[in-house]
Amino acid sequence: MDEVALVLAYYPRIYHACHARHRRDPDSRAVLSERQASVLDHLDEADPTTLGELADHLGVTASTMSVTVDRLVSGGYVGRDRDPADGRRLRLRLTAAGARMKAAQSVLDPDRVAAMLRQLTPAERADALRGLALLGRAATASVTPAAGTATTHTAAAATTPQASRLSPRDEANRRGPADGSPRARDRRH
């Protein structure tokens, strides 16, 4: 099996073993579903997104999105108002609580990651972490091009129809960190 095939084979196993099924608010300890957390990932505090745009982007009907948004509004994570230019359109923004939740969440559950790492010997664990650090560095380099250059991934992403529907914060996350530091960049899907 070639190297790419190995990454493609093992990454889903690791993700499914360790991903967070629910997200817990660090302040209120309220639990959000993965779908609700995904909605928060697509919203911004300053730049509104319409309910229709959000539903289209996430591939659900407006009525399905409305149910999810209603729960997030009730929990204090999302603010909703009417578009002054078109009163039929609902504009959605993160509240301070929603922004806090978005910033605090991780796609991976630390307890699940710890349990997985405990399955390895100390030497295997060191090798695995060294390998992850190298892959993380390569991933950061592939989405943070040097000045005047563009990677295939970044150039292709900039031309997708969905890119135009992202909030400025999500667009910045899609491009990656400006300072080249590693961080969980894409939690949208």
Secondary structure as the mmCIF struct_conf table of DSSP 4:
data_model
#
loop_
_struct_conf.conf_type_id
_struct_conf.id
_struct_conf.beg_label_comp_id
_struct_conf.beg_label_asym_id
_struct_conf.beg_label_seq_id
_struct_conf.end_label_comp_id
_struct_conf.end_label_asym_id
_struct_conf.end_label_seq_id
HELX_RH_AL_P HELX_RH_AL_P1 GLU A 3 CYS A 18
STRN STRN1 HIS A 19 HIS A 19
BEND BEND1 ARG A 21 ARG A 21
STRN STRN2 HIS A 22 ARG A 24
TURN_TY1_P TURN_TY1_P1 PRO A 26 SER A 28
STRN STRN3 VAL A 31 SER A 33
HELX_RH_AL_P HELX_RH_AL_P2 GLU A 34 ASP A 41
TURN_TY1_P TURN_TY1_P2 HIS A 42 HIS A 42
BEND BEND2 GLU A 45 ASP A 47
STRN STRN4 THR A 49 THR A 50
HELX_RH_AL_P HELX_RH_AL_P3 LEU A 51 LEU A 58
TURN_TY1_P TURN_TY1_P3 GLY A 59 GLY A 59
HELX_RH_AL_P HELX_RH_AL_P4 ALA A 62 SER A 74
TURN_TY1_P TURN_TY1_P4 GLY A 75 GLY A 76
BEND BEND3 TYR A 77 TYR A 77
STRN STRN5 VAL A 78 ASP A 83
TURN_TY1_P TURN_TY1_P5 PRO A 84 ALA A 85
STRN STRN6 ASP A 86 LEU A 94
HELX_RH_AL_P HELX_RH_AL_P5 ALA A 96 ALA A 104
BEND BEND4 VAL A 107 VAL A 107
STRN STRN7 LEU A 108 LEU A 108
HELX_RH_AL_P HELX_RH_AL_P6 PRO A 110 ARG A 118
TURN_TY1_P TURN_TY1_P6 GLN A 119 GLN A 119
BEND BEND5 LEU A 120 LEU A 120
HELX_RH_AL_P HELX_RH_AL_P7 PRO A 122 VAL A 143
BEND BEND6 THR A 144 THR A 144
HELX_LH_PP_P HELX_LH_PP_P1 PRO A 145 ALA A 146
TURN_TY1_P TURN_TY1_P7 ALA A 147 GLY A 148
HELX_RH_AL_P HELX_RH_AL_P8 THR A 152 ALA A 158
TURN_TY1_P TURN_TY1_P8 THR A 159 THR A 159
BEND BEND7 THR A 160 THR A 160
HELX_RH_3T_P HELX_RH_3T_P1 PRO A 161 ARG A 165
BEND BEND8 LEU A 166 LEU A 166
HELX_RH_AL_P HELX_RH_AL_P9 PRO A 168 ARG A 175
TURN_TY1_P TURN_TY1_P9 ALA A 178 ASP A 179
#
